[in-house]
Amino acid sequence: MPNEPTWKHYLTDYNEGLGLVYERFALNDFLLWLKGQYGFCSALEAPLYGMAGVSGINSVLLARIKTPVTLVDDNPERLAGVERIWGELGLPAKFVLAEDWSKLPFPDRSFEFVWNWAALWHLADPAALLREMVRCSSKLVFVATPNPVQVGYQFRKHIVEPEFVKEIDERWTDIGMIRRRLEGLGVEIISQGVIDVPPWPDTVMPAGELLGRLGIRSKKLQGRFQGEGWKWSTMDYYLGKQPDLYDRVMKYAWLEHLGFPWRIKQIWAHHRWVLGRVSVTR
């Protein structure tokens, strides 16, 4: 279908590509660490989109370790698709439609962990959602953004796909601004850093498409990144169809695990994040 939104495609085609599967696994490992470190007992992901590929599966790892999960979207069709996907996975979750991101339909302090992944820059009023995230949390708020300092981001912005900045609010890649806004809402910043640091740049598009945009028409080279042998699917891993996928993908995590300070890593990291503790006296 011409001009069909990318998210619609991935509601049925689970072949996301190596970069996205790596991003998902790196996030899974980080969420597992956060759960072990802070022991939160419930999670709200709002919005459920932000990462490319299959929508709504960022919180699957939390559900798998018995954390009650609530997912929020503002698009009924996408929300229904995500609910069907979770049905395939056989995992429980609550699926909530939000008519207004400035008024989430939950009481104060309803969840111990409120978060989103790279979603703020898609919204008309990200500051209003931040306020709601803080209001709905009784313990932690976590926000991740695309990293504009990263080499691949600048390559995408200035060479490969400069038109993408018309569809987002680039100001909301500024993790320092987000940190200051959270502090202004009474949130104590616990930590910040970078995540998703594979040994390739982040251009947010399949390798075959990137080659085409660069004018590289070699069928042999294109063939390395297409076809049956080039299938990378987080859903297949979750469904037990590719049980070795994590090991195959995370062999590339050597840069992620280097003990460099995050401020050095951010030159190559695809995302930055901030974690805050909500004041119990607010």
Residue pairs with C-beta under 8 A, 6 or more apart in sequence:
1 8
6 52
7 49
7 55
7 78
8 77
8 78
8 81
10 16
10 52
10 53
10 54
10 55
11 54
11 55
11 78
11 81
11 82
11 84
11 85
14 54
14 233
14 234
14 235
14 236
15 231
15 232
15 233
16 24
16 52
16 53
16 54
16 232
16 233
16 234
17 53
17 206
17 207
17 232
18 207
18 232
18 249
19 198
19 200
19 202
20 51
20 52
20 53
20 232
20 234
21 232
21 233
21 234
21 237
21 245
21 249
22 196
22 198
22 249
22 250
22 252
22 253
23 51
23 196
23 198
23 270
23 271
24 51
24 53
24 57
24 58
24 234
25 234
25 246
25 249
25 250
26 195
26 196
26 197
26 198
26 250
26 253
26 256
27 51
27 58
27 61
27 117
27 195
27 196
28 60
28 61
30 195
31 59
31 61
31 62
32 61
32 65
34 40
34 113
34 140
34 142
34 275
35 62
35 65
35 67
38 113
38 139
38 140
40 67
40 112
40 113
40 139
40 140
41 67
41 68
41 112
42 67
42 68
42 69
42 70
42 110
42 111
42 112
42 113
43 59
43 62
43 67
43 68
43 69
43 70
43 111
43 112
43 113
43 114
43 115
44 69
44 70
44 72
44 106
44 110
44 111
44 113
44 114
44 115
44 133
44 136
44 137
45 58
45 59
45 69
45 70
45 71
45 72
45 115
45 116
45 117
46 71
46 72
46 98
46 101
46 104
46 114
46 116
46 129
46 132
46 133
46 136
47 72
47 73
47 74
47 98
47 101
47 116
47 119
47 122
47 123
47 129
48 55
48 56
48 58
48 59
48 71
48 72
48 73
48 79
48 82
49 55
49 56
49 73
49 78
49 119
49 122
50 58
50 116
50 117
50 118
50 119
50 120
50 122
50 144
51 58
51 117
51 118
52 204
53 234
54 85
54 234
54 235
55 73
55 78
55 81
55 82
56 71
56 73
56 78
56 79
56 81
56 82
56 85
56 86
57 82
57 85
57 86
57 89
57 234
57 235
57 238
58 117
59 69
59 71
59 93
60 86
60 89
60 91
60 238
62 69
63 69
63 86
63 91
63 92
63 93
64 91
67 113
68 92
68 94
69 92
69 93
69 94
70 93
70 94
70 95
70 96
70 106
70 111
71 79
71 82
71 93
71 94
71 95
71 96
72 96
72 97
72 98
72 104
73 79
73 82
73 95
73 96
73 97
73 98
74 97
74 98
74 99
74 101
76 97
79 95
79 97
82 95
83 93
83 95
85 235
86 92
86 93
86 95
88 235
88 239
89 235
89 238
89 239
96 105
98 104
98 105
101 123
101 124
101 125
101 128
101 129
101 132
102 125
102 128
102 129
102 131
102 132
103 132
104 129
104 132
104 135
104 136
106 136
107 136
108 135
108 136
109 135
109 136
109 137
109 138
109 278
110 136
110 138
111 136
111 137
111 138
112 137
112 138
112 139
112 140
113 137
113 139
113 140
113 142
114 133
114 134
114 136
114 137
114 140
114 141
114 142
115 133
115 140
115 141
115 142
115 143
115 144
116 129
116 133
116 143
116 144
117 144
117 271
118 144
118 145
118 146
118 271
120 126
120 129
120 130
120 143
120 145
120 169
120 172
120 178
121 145
121 146
121 168
121 169
121 170
121 171
121 172
121 173
122 168
122 169
123 129
123 169
123 172
126 169
126 172
127 181
130 143
130 178
130 181
130 182
130 185
131 185
133 141
133 143
134 141
134 182
134 185
134 186
134 187
134 278
137 278
138 278
138 280
139 277
139 278
140 190
140 275
140 276
140 277
140 278
141 182
141 187
141 275
141 276
141 278
142 273
142 274
142 275
142 276
143 175
143 178
143 182
143 273
143 274
144 195
144 271
144 272
144 273
145 172
145 173
145 174
145 175
145 178
145 271
145 272
145 273
146 153
146 173
146 202
146 270
146 271
147 153
147 173
147 194
147 202
147 266
147 269
147 270
147 271
147 272
148 154
148 157
148 170
148 173
148 174
149 266
149 267
150 201
150 202
150 266
150 267
150 268
150 269
150 270
151 201
151 267
151 268
152 200
152 201
152 202
152 203
152 270
153 202
153 270
155 201
155 203
156 164
156 202
156 203
156 204
156 205
157 164
157 165
160 203
160 205
160 210
160 213
160 214
161 203
161 204
161 205
161 213
164 204
171 177
172 178
175 192
175 272
175 273
175 274
178 274
179 189
179 192
179 274
179 276
182 189
182 274
182 276
183 189
183 276
186 278
186 279
186 282
187 276
187 277
187 278
187 279
188 276
188 277
188 278
188 279
189 274
189 275
189 276
190 275
190 276
190 277
191 274
191 275
192 262
192 272
192 273
192 274
192 275
193 262
193 272
193 273
194 262
194 265
194 266
194 269
194 271
194 272
194 273
195 256
195 269
195 270
195 271
195 272
195 273
196 202
196 256
196 269
196 270
196 271
197 253
197 255
197 256
197 265
197 268
197 269
197 270
198 252
198 253
198 255
198 256
198 270
199 252
199 254
199 255
201 268
202 270
203 210
205 213
206 225
207 224
207 225
208 222
208 225
208 226
211 218
211 221
211 222
211 225
212 222
216 222
224 230
232 245
232 249
233 241
233 242
233 245
234 245
236 242
236 245
237 243
237 245
237 246
255 265
255 268
258 265
262 269
266 272
